[in-house]
Amino acid sequence: MSRRISAIALVLFIAVAVLTVGCSKVTKENYDKIEVGMDYDEVVDILGEPQEASDVIGTKSCVWGEGDETIHIKFIADQVVFHSAKGLK
């Protein structure tokens, strides 16, 4: 009986893992929510933590996504000043 419960738990865990891997926040819908003047934390609430970030003298450049689908956002004093996207569907 406990072996059967363990097998069911494993199957459920794998199913949840597979579903969450495909749930990227790098989408056209989320990109359209980004506005100039938004705070960094507001952007992170929408897109999650960036895959890449560099911070130089109060200017932060961040990239969300990888490969063909990316969102690039530049911040000054933690506020969006420029944003662009590539390959979003």
Backbone as XML, in Angstrom:
<?xml version="1.0"?>
<chain id="A" units="angstrom">
  <residue number="1" name="MET">
    <atom name="N" x="0.814" y="-1.191" z="0.000"/>
    <atom name="CA" x="0.000" y="0.000" z="0.000"/>
    <atom name="C" x="0.863" y="1.262" z="0.000"/>
  </residue>
  <residue number="2" name="SER">
    <atom name="N" x="1.908" y="1.319" z="0.841"/>
    <atom name="CA" x="2.743" y="2.518" z="0.908"/>
    <atom name="C" x="3.550" y="2.696" z="-0.381"/>
  </residue>
  <residue number="3" name="ARG">
    <atom name="N" x="3.861" y="1.579" z="-1.045"/>
    <atom name="CA" x="4.558" y="1.667" z="-2.323"/>
    <atom name="C" x="3.659" y="2.319" z="-3.373"/>
  </residue>
  <residue number="4" name="ARG">
    <atom name="N" x="2.387" y="2.004" z="-3.328"/>
    <atom name="CA" x="1.417" y="2.580" z="-4.271"/>
    <atom name="C" x="1.258" y="4.081" z="-4.016"/>
  </residue>
  <residue number="5" name="ILE">
    <atom name="N" x="1.198" y="4.474" z="-2.745"/>
    <atom name="CA" x="1.083" y="5.893" z="-2.409"/>
    <atom name="C" x="2.336" y="6.641" z="-2.848"/>
  </residue>
  <residue number="6" name="SER">
    <atom name="N" x="3.496" y="6.043" z="-2.664"/>
    <atom name="CA" x="4.749" y="6.661" z="-3.095"/>
    <atom name="C" x="4.771" y="6.834" z="-4.612"/>
  </residue>
  <residue number="7" name="ALA">
    <atom name="N" x="4.287" y="5.848" z="-5.340"/>
    <atom name="CA" x="4.246" y="5.935" z="-6.804"/>
    <atom name="C" x="3.296" y="7.041" z="-7.248"/>
  </residue>
  <residue number="8" name="ILE">
    <atom name="N" x="2.148" y="7.147" z="-6.599"/>
    <atom name="CA" x="1.181" y="8.203" z="-6.941"/>
    <atom name="C" x="1.774" y="9.572" z="-6.635"/>
  </residue>
  <residue number="9" name="ALA">
    <atom name="N" x="2.439" y="9.710" z="-5.495"/>
    <atom name="CA" x="3.068" y="10.973" z="-5.122"/>
    <atom name="C" x="4.147" y="11.357" z="-6.134"/>
  </residue>
  <residue number="10" name="LEU">
    <atom name="N" x="4.926" y="10.387" z="-6.582"/>
    <atom name="CA" x="5.971" y="10.650" z="-7.568"/>
    <atom name="C" x="5.368" y="11.111" z="-8.887"/>
  </residue>
  <residue number="11" name="VAL">
    <atom name="N" x="4.322" y="10.474" z="-9.339"/>
    <atom name="CA" x="3.658" y="10.857" z="-10.590"/>
    <atom name="C" x="3.106" y="12.277" z="-10.484"/>
  </residue>
  <residue number="12" name="LEU">
    <atom name="N" x="2.483" y="12.599" z="-9.361"/>
    <atom name="CA" x="1.953" y="13.950" z="-9.169"/>
    <atom name="C" x="3.069" y="14.982" z="-9.149"/>
  </residue>
  <residue number="13" name="PHE">
    <atom name="N" x="4.163" y="14.673" z="-8.479"/>
    <atom name="CA" x="5.301" y="15.588" z="-8.433"/>
    <atom name="C" x="5.844" y="15.852" z="-9.837"/>
  </residue>
  <residue number="14" name="ILE">
    <atom name="N" x="6.020" y="14.815" z="-10.628"/>
    <atom name="CA" x="6.531" y="14.962" z="-11.997"/>
    <atom name="C" x="5.564" y="15.789" z="-12.844"/>
  </residue>
  <residue number="15" name="ALA">
    <atom name="N" x="4.267" y="15.542" z="-12.706"/>
    <atom name="CA" x="3.274" y="16.297" z="-13.465"/>
    <atom name="C" x="3.336" y="17.783" z="-13.131"/>
  </residue>
  <residue number="16" name="VAL">
    <atom name="N" x="3.433" y="18.112" z="-11.865"/>
    <atom name="CA" x="3.521" y="19.517" z="-11.454"/>
    <atom name="C" x="4.811" y="20.137" z="-11.972"/>
  </residue>
  <residue number="17" name="ALA">
    <atom name="N" x="5.907" y="19.421" z="-11.898"/>
    <atom name="CA" x="7.192" y="19.930" z="-12.383"/>
    <atom name="C" x="7.140" y="20.224" z="-13.874"/>
  </residue>
  <residue number="18" name="VAL">
    <atom name="N" x="6.550" y="19.328" z="-14.639"/>
    <atom name="CA" x="6.450" y="19.523" z="-16.093"/>
    <atom name="C" x="5.581" y="20.734" z="-16.411"/>
  </residue>
  <residue number="19" name="LEU">
    <atom name="N" x="4.497" y="20.898" z="-15.707"/>
    <atom name="CA" x="3.598" y="22.030" z="-15.947"/>
    <atom name="C" x="4.237" y="23.358" z="-15.587"/>
  </residue>
  <residue number="20" name="THR">
    <atom name="N" x="4.989" y="23.422" z="-14.513"/>
    <atom name="CA" x="5.586" y="24.692" z="-14.109"/>
    <atom name="C" x="6.775" y="25.076" z="-14.963"/>
  </residue>
  <residue number="21" name="VAL">
    <atom name="N" x="7.477" y="24.121" z="-15.534"/>
    <atom name="CA" x="8.601" y="24.436" z="-16.407"/>
    <atom name="C" x="8.121" y="25.192" z="-17.632"/>
  </residue>
  <residue number="22" name="GLY">
    <atom name="N" x="6.981" y="24.870" z="-18.167"/>
    <atom name="CA" x="6.457" y="25.513" z="-19.357"/>
    <atom name="C" x="5.747" y="26.822" z="-19.094"/>
  </residue>
  <residue number="23" name="CYS">
    <atom name="N" x="5.698" y="27.296" z="-17.869"/>
    <atom name="CA" x="4.960" y="28.500" z="-17.513"/>
    <atom name="C" x="5.894" y="29.697" z="-17.440"/>
  </residue>
  <residue number="24" name="SER">
    <atom name="N" x="6.355" y="30.170" z="-18.559"/>
    <atom name="CA" x="7.229" y="31.331" z="-18.590"/>
    <atom name="C" x="6.408" y="32.602" z="-18.445"/>
  </residue>
  <residue number="25" name="LYS">
    <atom name="N" x="6.970" y="33.559" z="-17.731"/>
    <atom name="CA" x="6.312" y="34.857" z="-17.590"/>
    <atom name="C" x="6.727" y="35.807" z="-18.712"/>
  </residue>
  <residue number="26" name="VAL">
    <atom name="N" x="7.621" y="35.353" z="-19.591"/>
    <atom name="CA" x="8.083" y="36.175" z="-20.706"/>
    <atom name="C" x="7.094" y="36.006" z="-21.851"/>
  </residue>
  <residue number="27" name="THR">
    <atom name="N" x="6.019" y="36.806" z="-21.785"/>
    <atom name="CA" x="4.953" y="36.742" z="-22.786"/>
    <atom name="C" x="4.616" y="38.144" z="-23.275"/>
  </residue>
  <residue number="28" name="LYS">
    <atom name="N" x="3.968" y="38.216" z="-24.410"/>
    <atom name="CA" x="3.511" y="39.506" z="-24.945"/>
    <atom name="C" x="2.549" y="40.168" z="-23.981"/>
  </residue>
  <residue number="29" name="GLU">
    <atom name="N" x="1.671" y="39.361" z="-23.383"/>
    <atom name="CA" x="0.688" y="39.896" z="-22.437"/>
    <atom name="C" x="1.386" y="40.572" z="-21.252"/>
  </residue>
  <residue number="30" name="ASN">
    <atom name="N" x="2.400" y="39.928" z="-20.693"/>
    <atom name="CA" x="3.117" y="40.536" z="-19.571"/>
    <atom name="C" x="3.971" y="41.716" z="-20.022"/>
  </residue>
  <residue number="31" name="TYR">
    <atom name="N" x="4.568" y="41.624" z="-21.198"/>
    <atom name="CA" x="5.355" y="42.744" z="-21.718"/>
    <atom name="C" x="4.480" y="43.990" z="-21.858"/>
  </residue>
  <residue number="32" name="ASP">
    <atom name="N" x="3.264" y="43.806" z="-22.318"/>
    <atom name="CA" x="2.352" y="44.933" z="-22.507"/>
    <atom name="C" x="1.965" y="45.613" z="-21.191"/>
  </residue>
  <residue number="33" name="LYS">
    <atom name="N" x="2.191" y="44.955" z="-20.072"/>
    <atom name="CA" x="1.895" y="45.544" z="-18.762"/>
    <atom name="C" x="3.003" y="46.500" z="-18.294"/>
  </residue>
  <residue number="34" name="ILE">
    <atom name="N" x="4.183" y="46.393" z="-18.903"/>
    <atom name="CA" x="5.331" y="47.203" z="-18.489"/>
    <atom name="C" x="5.165" y="48.616" z="-19.029"/>
  </residue>
  <residue number="35" name="GLU">
    <atom name="N" x="5.385" y="49.603" z="-18.148"/>
    <atom name="CA" x="5.259" y="51.005" z="-18.541"/>
    <atom name="C" x="6.467" y="51.795" z="-18.060"/>
  </residue>
  <residue number="36" name="VAL">
    <atom name="N" x="6.830" y="52.829" z="-18.824"/>
    <atom name="CA" x="7.895" y="53.732" z="-18.408"/>
    <atom name="C" x="7.482" y="54.353" z="-17.076"/>
  </residue>
  <residue number="37" name="GLY">
    <atom name="N" x="8.434" y="54.397" z="-16.144"/>
    <atom name="CA" x="8.170" y="54.958" z="-14.829"/>
    <atom name="C" x="7.867" y="53.927" z="-13.760"/>
  </residue>
  <residue number="38" name="MET">
    <atom name="N" x="7.594" y="52.677" z="-14.175"/>
    <atom name="CA" x="7.329" y="51.609" z="-13.196"/>
    <atom name="C" x="8.568" y="51.344" z="-12.357"/>
  </residue>
  <residue number="39" name="ASP">
    <atom name="N" x="8.363" y="50.969" z="-11.104"/>
    <atom name="CA" x="9.460" y="50.585" z="-10.226"/>
    <atom name="C" x="9.966" y="49.190" z="-10.587"/>
  </residue>
  <residue number="40" name="TYR">
    <atom name="N" x="11.236" y="48.947" z="-10.268"/>
    <atom name="CA" x="11.858" y="47.636" z="-10.499"/>
    <atom name="C" x="11.029" y="46.527" z="-9.847"/>
  </residue>
  <residue number="41" name="ASP">
    <atom name="N" x="10.593" y="46.733" z="-8.609"/>
    <atom name="CA" x="9.826" y="45.706" z="-7.899"/>
    <atom name="C" x="8.501" y="45.392" z="-8.585"/>
  </residue>
  <residue number="42" name="GLU">
    <atom name="N" x="7.871" y="46.401" z="-9.190"/>
    <atom name="CA" x="6.620" y="46.162" z="-9.925"/>
    <atom name="C" x="6.879" y="45.270" z="-11.135"/>
  </residue>
  <residue number="43" name="VAL">
    <atom name="N" x="7.990" y="45.512" z="-11.819"/>
    <atom name="CA" x="8.357" y="44.702" z="-12.981"/>
    <atom name="C" x="8.643" y="43.266" z="-12.548"/>
  </residue>
  <residue number="44" name="VAL">
    <atom name="N" x="9.373" y="43.100" z="-11.447"/>
    <atom name="CA" x="9.679" y="41.759" z="-10.951"/>
    <atom name="C" x="8.396" y="41.030" z="-10.554"/>
  </residue>
  <residue number="45" name="ASP">
    <atom name="N" x="7.415" y="41.744" z="-10.020"/>
    <atom name="CA" x="6.128" y="41.116" z="-9.710"/>
    <atom name="C" x="5.469" y="40.555" z="-10.968"/>
  </residue>
  <residue number="46" name="ILE">
    <atom name="N" x="5.665" y="41.203" z="-12.096"/>
    <atom name="CA" x="5.047" y="40.770" z="-13.360"/>
    <atom name="C" x="5.873" y="39.680" z="-14.041"/>
  </residue>
  <residue number="47" name="LEU">
    <atom name="N" x="7.198" y="39.895" z="-14.130"/>
    <atom name="CA" x="8.061" y="39.005" z="-14.925"/>
    <atom name="C" x="8.898" y="38.030" z="-14.109"/>
  </residue>
  <residue number="48" name="GLY">
    <atom name="N" x="8.964" y="38.208" z="-12.809"/>
    <atom name="CA" x="9.864" y="37.397" z="-11.997"/>
    <atom name="C" x="11.255" y="38.000" z="-12.023"/>
  </residue>
  <residue number="49" name="GLU">
    <atom name="N" x="12.200" y="37.328" z="-11.408"/>
    <atom name="CA" x="13.583" y="37.812" z="-11.377"/>
    <atom name="C" x="14.206" y="37.713" z="-12.775"/>
  </residue>
  <residue number="50" name="PRO">
    <atom name="N" x="15.016" y="38.699" z="-13.164"/>
    <atom name="CA" x="15.647" y="38.644" z="-14.493"/>
    <atom name="C" x="16.690" y="37.538" z="-14.584"/>
  </residue>
  <residue number="51" name="GLN">
    <atom name="N" x="16.890" y="37.022" z="-15.798"/>
    <atom name="CA" x="17.934" y="36.020" z="-16.030"/>
    <atom name="C" x="19.313" y="36.677" z="-16.037"/>
  </residue>
  <residue number="52" name="GLU">
    <atom name="N" x="19.371" y="37.937" z="-16.470"/>
    <atom name="CA" x="20.631" y="38.687" z="-16.501"/>
    <atom name="C" x="20.364" y="40.082" z="-15.971"/>
  </residue>
  <residue number="53" name="ALA">
    <atom name="N" x="21.332" y="40.632" z="-15.233"/>
    <atom name="CA" x="21.213" y="42.008" z="-14.748"/>
    <atom name="C" x="22.600" y="42.587" z="-14.538"/>
  </residue>
  <residue number="54" name="SER">
    <atom name="N" x="22.759" y="43.847" z="-14.926"/>
    <atom name="CA" x="24.003" y="44.563" z="-14.650"/>
    <atom name="C" x="23.620" y="45.926" z="-14.084"/>
  </residue>
  <residue number="55" name="ASP">
    <atom name="N" x="24.383" y="46.368" z="-13.108"/>
    <atom name="CA" x="24.078" y="47.604" z="-12.410"/>
    <atom name="C" x="25.324" y="48.473" z="-12.406"/>
  </residue>
  <residue number="56" name="VAL">
    <atom name="N" x="25.234" y="49.656" z="-13.044"/>
    <atom name="CA" x="26.371" y="50.557" z="-13.121"/>
    <atom name="C" x="25.899" y="51.968" z="-12.770"/>
  </residue>
  <residue number="57" name="ILE">
    <atom name="N" x="26.384" y="52.497" z="-11.685"/>
    <atom name="CA" x="26.117" y="53.868" z="-11.252"/>
    <atom name="C" x="24.639" y="54.237" z="-11.371"/>
  </residue>
  <residue number="58" name="GLY">
    <atom name="N" x="23.779" y="53.487" z="-10.727"/>
    <atom name="CA" x="22.354" y="53.806" z="-10.699"/>
    <atom name="C" x="21.571" y="53.430" z="-11.937"/>
  </residue>
  <residue number="59" name="THR">
    <atom name="N" x="22.241" y="52.834" z="-12.920"/>
    <atom name="CA" x="21.572" y="52.380" z="-14.146"/>
    <atom name="C" x="21.609" y="50.858" z="-14.167"/>
  </residue>
  <residue number="60" name="LYS">
    <atom name="N" x="20.453" y="50.259" z="-14.303"/>
    <atom name="CA" x="20.353" y="48.799" z="-14.287"/>
    <atom name="C" x="19.809" y="48.331" z="-15.631"/>
  </residue>
  <residue number="61" name="SER">
    <atom name="N" x="20.465" y="47.360" z="-16.238"/>
    <atom name="CA" x="19.993" y="46.734" z="-17.472"/>
    <atom name="C" x="19.658" y="45.287" z="-17.161"/>
  </residue>
  <residue number="62" name="CYS">
    <atom name="N" x="18.433" y="44.887" z="-17.487"/>
    <atom name="CA" x="17.978" y="43.535" z="-17.168"/>
    <atom name="C" x="17.406" y="42.840" z="-18.396"/>
  </residue>
  <residue number="63" name="VAL">
    <atom name="N" x="17.563" y="41.526" z="-18.411"/>
    <atom name="CA" x="17.021" y="40.702" z="-19.499"/>
    <atom name="C" x="16.222" y="39.568" z="-18.884"/>
  </residue>
  <residue number="64" name="TRP">
    <atom name="N" x="15.021" y="39.393" z="-19.390"/>
    <atom name="CA" x="14.170" y="38.259" z="-19.019"/>
    <atom name="C" x="14.044" y="37.364" z="-20.234"/>
  </residue>
  <residue number="65" name="GLY">
    <atom name="N" x="14.078" y="36.062" z="-20.013"/>
    <atom name="CA" x="13.951" y="35.093" z="-21.094"/>
    <atom name="C" x="15.301" y="34.690" z="-21.632"/>
  </residue>
  <residue number="66" name="GLU">
    <atom name="N" x="15.249" y="33.753" z="-22.563"/>
    <atom name="CA" x="16.465" y="33.241" z="-23.188"/>
    <atom name="C" x="16.148" y="32.890" z="-24.631"/>
  </residue>
  <residue number="67" name="GLY">
    <atom name="N" x="17.168" y="32.831" z="-25.432"/>
    <atom name="CA" x="16.983" y="32.420" z="-26.824"/>
    <atom name="C" x="16.225" y="33.444" z="-27.636"/>
  </residue>
  <residue number="68" name="ASP">
    <atom name="N" x="15.182" y="32.994" z="-28.326"/>
    <atom name="CA" x="14.448" y="33.839" z="-29.255"/>
    <atom name="C" x="13.417" y="34.746" z="-28.602"/>
  </residue>
  <residue number="69" name="GLU">
    <atom name="N" x="13.034" y="34.473" z="-27.365"/>
    <atom name="CA" x="12.005" y="35.263" z="-26.688"/>
    <atom name="C" x="12.606" y="35.973" z="-25.481"/>
  </residue>
  <residue number="70" name="THR">
    <atom name="N" x="12.826" y="37.290" z="-25.619"/>
    <atom name="CA" x="13.446" y="38.040" z="-24.523"/>
    <atom name="C" x="12.773" y="39.392" z="-24.331"/>
  </residue>
  <residue number="71" name="ILE">
    <atom name="N" x="12.896" y="39.885" z="-23.116"/>
    <atom name="CA" x="12.457" y="41.235" z="-22.771"/>
    <atom name="C" x="13.662" y="41.937" z="-22.154"/>
  </residue>
  <residue number="72" name="HIS">
    <atom name="N" x="13.980" y="43.138" z="-22.665"/>
    <atom name="CA" x="15.087" y="43.944" z="-22.173"/>
    <atom name="C" x="14.509" y="45.205" z="-21.543"/>
  </residue>
  <residue number="73" name="ILE">
    <atom name="N" x="14.950" y="45.517" z="-20.337"/>
    <atom name="CA" x="14.458" y="46.717" z="-19.658"/>
    <atom name="C" x="15.628" y="47.440" z="-19.024"/>
  </residue>
  <residue number="74" name="LYS">
    <atom name="N" x="15.669" y="48.760" z="-19.218"/>
    <atom name="CA" x="16.675" y="49.607" z="-18.585"/>
    <atom name="C" x="15.986" y="50.439" z="-17.511"/>
  </residue>
  <residue number="75" name="PHE">
    <atom name="N" x="16.647" y="50.516" z="-16.350"/>
    <atom name="CA" x="16.140" y="51.256" z="-15.207"/>
    <atom name="C" x="17.147" y="52.336" z="-14.836"/>
  </residue>
  <residue number="76" name="ILE">
    <atom name="N" x="16.663" y="53.494" z="-14.456"/>
    <atom name="CA" x="17.482" y="54.521" z="-13.822"/>
    <atom name="C" x="16.800" y="54.834" z="-12.504"/>
  </residue>
  <residue number="77" name="ALA">
    <atom name="N" x="17.573" y="54.782" z="-11.418"/>
    <atom name="CA" x="17.030" y="54.970" z="-10.067"/>
    <atom name="C" x="15.856" y="54.019" z="-9.834"/>
  </residue>
  <residue number="78" name="ASP">
    <atom name="N" x="16.002" y="52.779" z="-10.307"/>
    <atom name="CA" x="15.000" y="51.721" z="-10.141"/>
    <atom name="C" x="13.650" y="52.016" z="-10.796"/>
  </residue>
  <residue number="79" name="GLN">
    <atom name="N" x="13.646" y="52.844" z="-11.842"/>
    <atom name="CA" x="12.416" y="53.095" z="-12.598"/>
    <atom name="C" x="12.672" y="52.813" z="-14.074"/>
  </residue>
  <residue number="80" name="VAL">
    <atom name="N" x="11.677" y="52.210" z="-14.727"/>
    <atom name="CA" x="11.789" y="51.871" z="-16.150"/>
    <atom name="C" x="11.945" y="53.153" z="-16.973"/>
  </residue>
  <residue number="81" name="VAL">
    <atom name="N" x="12.990" y="53.180" z="-17.817"/>
    <atom name="CA" x="13.168" y="54.300" z="-18.743"/>
    <atom name="C" x="13.097" y="53.831" z="-20.200"/>
  </residue>
  <residue number="82" name="PHE">
    <atom name="N" x="13.301" y="52.521" z="-20.416"/>
    <atom name="CA" x="13.267" y="51.959" z="-21.780"/>
    <atom name="C" x="12.977" y="50.477" z="-21.677"/>
  </residue>
  <residue number="83" name="HIS">
    <atom name="N" x="12.154" y="49.982" z="-22.601"/>
    <atom name="CA" x="11.919" y="48.541" z="-22.647"/>
    <atom name="C" x="11.698" y="48.110" z="-24.083"/>
  </residue>
  <residue number="84" name="SER">
    <atom name="N" x="12.145" y="46.886" z="-24.378"/>
    <atom name="CA" x="11.963" y="46.318" z="-25.708"/>
    <atom name="C" x="11.826" y="44.815" z="-25.579"/>
  </residue>
  <residue number="85" name="ALA">
    <atom name="N" x="11.290" y="44.213" z="-26.630"/>
    <atom name="CA" x="11.082" y="42.760" z="-26.621"/>
    <atom name="C" x="11.432" y="42.187" z="-27.974"/>
  </residue>
  <residue number="86" name="LYS">
    <atom name="N" x="11.765" y="40.895" z="-27.970"/>
    <atom name="CA" x="12.102" y="40.193" z="-29.203"/>
    <atom name="C" x="11.428" y="38.833" z="-29.187"/>
  </residue>
  <residue number="87" name="GLY">
    <atom name="N" x="10.736" y="38.494" z="-30.263"/>
    <atom name="CA" x="10.205" y="37.146" z="-30.456"/>
    <atom name="C" x="9.012" y="36.738" z="-29.617"/>
  </residue>
  <residue number="88" name="LEU">
    <atom name="N" x="8.352" y="37.686" z="-28.987"/>
    <atom name="CA" x="7.211" y="37.322" z="-28.136"/>
    <atom name="C" x="5.995" y="36.957" z="-28.981"/>
  </residue>
  <residue number="89" name="LYS">
    <atom name="N" x="5.211" y="36.003" z="-28.476"/>
    <atom name="CA" x="4.014" y="35.559" z="-29.188"/>
    <atom name="C" x="2.780" y="35.997" z="-28.445"/>
  </residue>
</chain>
